[in-house]
């Protein structure tokens, strides 16, 4: 006995629903622009580098101008700290100063300290130099938006309108520059105007870049160019373009909703309807065997079609089993009733003291029992053959010619003739081919045939086999019934009506067909079989 599982269960574990997946996709679509804001820090840092680089270039130009003015002026300038000579002399002609500030790693200093009164006022030469260069600084600031201060070797501002004469020597970067070292820093910027709300999310909004570049003349510090500027800010640009930003946000939200709607229409809704149809078909609702109202995606349509095909096949199979069971019950009922009646009569006669039944009557009843038992045996054997044909293995190959020897020996009353391509290999086992031809020959012999002609012809990747006999033929009224289970015109002579049904089941299991050919001749019948050729032969075609 074969153990069969009562049901097949899908392993239980957590799986996201389609709706959850759609929601996650929508959230991801909405979050992508927000996540992109974090990457703006890289761009913001680039703005810091750009501002520092621009200040370095502008300060270097002003330092060169200041050094030239000191060298060409008639006044006697007192220079500052001496700069130590480098340990090794390089042959390089260029000594570039590269931007080094980084928002993520460098410490941000506080607001720049206020200028203090100078302990020693600037000399007349530096005051005159500052007066000559101040108009140039103002002109440069109007174009570059950068603030410049020129400082003498003691830290006193000599060129900058509101801080001239005050000292910046106590400021860190200025103190380093007075010792001959270039220094650039980031300082907190406190604006006189209230910042827009969007500014609070950016560190760069409150940053101002300061650089202090020493002016070196004859190995000594001749002054300092002190420059500062607020870098451009990407969030400020966003705030200025807030209308466009709002429009972009609405566009993104609209696209996310559109994506959700498309998912709902093309995936979620068809899958839910297909689930409902599955449950309805499982309850036996035949009206559910119809196409979905909306298929959405191509894959959903293919899945729906495959499911409907499978459900229709199972439904047809169920109907076939019900009809087949009814036929089997009917076929077995008649001989069983006859056997029971004959056995009861024999038992009653045996129990009777008179024993009035003659020996001929008893023999006739016993013959009926034996005949009906043989019919039952034949039906059971045919049922077994039909079951084997329904589940016949499709492996192997053979030739029509190989089955002819057994066919001729099994039907000595039939003259069997063959024509055509009977030596071509077909995709069917030798046993299955023998069963098919045996049932066809048996059907012809029982209908009075003496000649059986088998003609084979190749057509594409299949072999068409015409089996013709010279028997009684098939009446027009029975042409549509000959392949039905249990249909027979020879019930009185032991026919079970299952031979052609077995042939059809075997051929269908191997991808073949059988049909009754239209025949102008009143005598005989021609059955046309289509059997797939073996793979090697089909490939050569």
Secondary structure by P-SEA (a helix, b strand, c coil): cbbbbccccccccccccaaaaaaaaaaaaaaccccccccaaaaaaaaaaaaaaaaaaaaaaaaaaaaaaaaaccbbbbbcbbbbccccccccccbbbbbbbbcccccccccccccccccccccaaaaaaaaaaaaaaaaaaaaccbbbbbbccccccccccccccccccccaaaaaaaacbbbbbbbbbbbcccccccccccccccbbbbbbbbbcccccccccbbbbbbcccaaaaaaaaaaaaaaaaaaaaaaaaaaaaaaaaccaaaaaaaaaaaaaaaaccccccccccccccaaaaaaaaaaaaaaaaaaaaaaaaaaaaaaaaaaaaaaaaaaaaaaaaaaaaaacccccccaaaaaaaaaaaaaaaaaaaaaaaaaaaaaaaaaccccbbbbcccaaaaaaaacccccccccccccccccccaaaaaaaaaaaaaaaaaacccbbbbbbbbcccbbbbbbbbcccccccccccccccccccccccccccccaaaaaaaaaaaacccccccccccccbbbbbbbbbccaaaaaac
